[in-house]
Amino acid sequence: MARVRFSSTPISNPGINSEFDIEIVVRFIQQMFCTCKMELKFRLWIINVPLVRRTAISFMANIQEIFGA
């Protein structure tokens, strides 16, 4: 898998740029697909990681397209 890197601005600290590696999120989602509660766990993960919340929500909106679900 190609590594895609881009900067996202955290909601809580708009002055700080946080480098976000989409490959980490993809691997995380692939692991969560092994459980019945993937969606719930992923939503809780977004809530608990505010630095990547905005990016993760955008990514989640494209989950079905990315995984062909």
LINZI-V301346 format. One record per backbone hydrogen bond with DSSP energy under -0.5 kcal/mol. CO is the residue of the C=O (numbers start at 1). NH is the residue of the N-H. If there is no record, write none. Layout:
co & nh
CO & NH
CO & NH
//
This chain:
co & nh
3 & 5
4 & 22
6 & 20
8 & 10
8 & 18
13 & 16
16 & 10
17 & 19
18 & 8
20 & 6
20 & 22
21 & 24
21 & 25
22 & 26
23 & 27
24 & 28
25 & 29
26 & 30
27 & 31
28 & 32
29 & 33
31 & 34
32 & 35
35 & 38
37 & 41
38 & 42
39 & 43
40 & 44
41 & 45
42 & 46
43 & 47
44 & 48
45 & 49
46 & 49
49 & 52
50 & 11
50 & 53
52 & 56
53 & 57
54 & 58
55 & 59
56 & 60
57 & 61
58 & 62
59 & 62
60 & 63
62 & 66
63 & 67
64 & 68
64 & 69
//
